[in-house]
Amino acid sequence: MRELIGKIQTKDPSISEKVYFAEMVRCLECQQTVPMGIEVVTVKKSGETKEVLRHVCYCRGHGFDYETKAQTLPIRPHAKSETSLLRFNNTSWGII
């Protein structure tokens, strides 16, 4: 079972790292099998196809940097638009 923690964008906009919680992984650093770990999948998207560039697993200790970076960054940053702000300041609807 895998659960998506978040996505990490790289300098190349077509490449991203997806970070998951995963069960029964073998850590790349310490070579121990742990019941819950971090799985990092580096994916390159070209058109409608996706290609896996790298697939690694870490224990929670060694994958801590990936876990915190994926949790602190939003999956898709939202740009504030003026139309959404005007909707709440419209006097005909009442000021909220």
C-alpha positions, 0 to 999 in steps of 0.5 A: 500500500502506498500513500502520496505525501506530496510532489517535489518540483525540480528545476526542469518543469517536466520532471517531478519527484513523487514522495509516498509512504510505503509498507515493507521497504528496503532502505537504500542507505542502511540496507535494512527492511522496515515496515513503514518507509519513504518511496521516492519516484522521479518521473519525467512527463513528455506529452501524455506519457510518463517515464520513471527515471528513478525509483528508490526507497528509504527508511523514515530516518534516511528519507526524512528530508524528502518527507518534510520537503514534500509536506511543506510544499503545496502539490499545486501552487495557486495563483491569486486571481482578481476575479476571486477577490472581486466576488467577495467584495461585491456589494450586491452580494453583501460584504463577507 
